[in-house]
Amino acid sequence: MISEWFQRVGSSVPRGFSRYFILELLKEKTYTGKEIIDYAIEQSNGIWKPSPGLIYPLLGRLLDEKLIEETQDGRYQLTKYGLETAQDVDKINDIVKNQLEVLFRLGNVGRFVALDLLEKISSMGSILSSNITNMTDEETSKYKKFLQEELDKMNGKKKGKEIKID
């Protein structure tokens, strides 16, 4: 998944991607900081070479935000909260992917709209990702409800009725 992304976008790594990359990576297994750097270089075929000056401070912020924890052997793993956050990001990605598929089917106009939408959603995702720890329980609950409603729409379920999206 991640290596396919690098093939599509080349060397331009968007703001907030490193955070997403680490959370996605830690869903699979534990890693040390060096292993995260090495994996990024390997997956990008050397296009993206995150420095220790990027990765270690980011790991520190993720620790502070209680999204990850350090094991006794110096490896990092997701916390329960981190896994929930990563799953929320996956839900957003599913929503965006489904909406973009519809827009791409509309042709060139759909492509322009989709690219604009993708840029806006990427910015919104970065903002939400960096502010999620500052959100109140009520704000987090509203956010999760919104995401679930959007997923239900994408799955064709709205108040017990099937919605056809052609």
N, C-alpha and C positions, 0 to 999 in steps of 0.2 A: 504494500500500500504506500508506504513512505517513499520507496525508490521510484514508484510510478509518478508520484507528485513531483519529484525532482526532474524527471524526464520532461514533464509538461512545462514547468516554470523556469527551468534553468537555474542560474545562480542568484536570482532575486529571491531572497528569503524575507517574507513579510514580517512586520512587527508582530510580536506575540507568538510567532511560530515555534520558537525554541521552547517556550513554556508548554505548548500543546504537544510538541515532539516528546518531551520528557514524560509527560503524563501518559501519553499513548505507549511509550516504550515500557514504562514501569507497570503497565497493565499485564504484560507478559511474564516478567520475572524481575528479580532484583539486579541492580547494576551499580558499579562504582562510578564516580565522576569520570574517570579516565575511560571506562568502558562505554559510557554514553557518548563521549567525544569520538572515540574510535568507531562506534557504530554509525554515528552521523556521517563521518567521512566515508565509510564503506558503503552505506546506503546511497549516498549522493555521488558515488564514483569520484570522490575528491573535489566535487564542485563546492560543497559547503564544508568548511573546516572551522567549527566553532572553537573558540579559544577557551582555555581554562578561566580567563577573565570574564567570559560570558557565562559559562556553565556553572561554576562554583557559586558565584553570587546568586544566580537564579535558584540553585538548589537550596541555598540559605533562605531565600524568600519563600520557597515552597515549604520548607521546614517551618518557618515562622507562621505560615498560613495554615499549618496542620494538614496539608495535602499529601505530604510524604513524611516518612520517618527514616532515621538512620539505624541500621541494625548494628549489632555488636562487632561485626566483622567489617564495618565501614561501607556497607552497601546501602542503597536506597530502595525503599519500597513504598507503594501507595498505602495511605491510611484508608479507613472505611470512607471517611469524608472525601478523600482524594479520588477514590474509585467512583463515588457518587457524582463528583464533579466531572470526571472523565466521561462517565456515561451520559451526563447532561450535554456535554460537548458533542458526543456521538449523536444524540437526538437532534441537536441543532444541525449537524452535518447532514443527517438523513432528511430533515425538512428542506434544507437548502437544495440538496441534490434532487429531490423530487420536484421542487418548484422549478429548478433550472431545466430539468428534462422537459417539462411542459413548455417553457419559454423557448428552448432550442427547437422544439417541433414547429414553432411559429415562423421559423426562417430567420432572415437577417435582422428584422426588427427585434425579434425575440432575442437574438444574440446580443445586440446592443443593450437591451433592457437587462438581460441576464448578467452581462459583465458589470453594468452599473450596480445592479442589485448585489452581486457578489462582493464588489468593493465596499458597499455600504455595510453589508452583513459582516464582512471581515473586520471592519473598523468597530462595529458594534460588539462583535465577539471579543475583540481585544480589550475593549473598555470593560465589558462585563467580567471577563476573566480576571482582569487586574483588580476589580472592585468587589468581587463576590464575597470576600471575607469581611468587607465593611457593610454588607447588606444586612438589614434586620431580618429576623425570622419571617416576618410578614412579607417583606419584599421578596425574599427567597421563595416563599410559598406561592406568591402571585406569579413569579417567574416560572416556577415548575409547572403551575397550572396552565399558563399560557403555552408552554412547550408541549404539554400533554394534549391540549386541545388542537394544536397544530398537527401533531402526529396523528391524532384521531381523524382529522380532516384528510390527511394524506392517505390514510388507510381506508377512506371512504365511509367513515362512521360519524354521523352527526345526529344526536338525539334519536338513536335507534333506526335511522333511515340510511339507506345506501346512497352515496353520491357518486355519480359517474363522471370521471374526468377524462375526456377524450382529447 
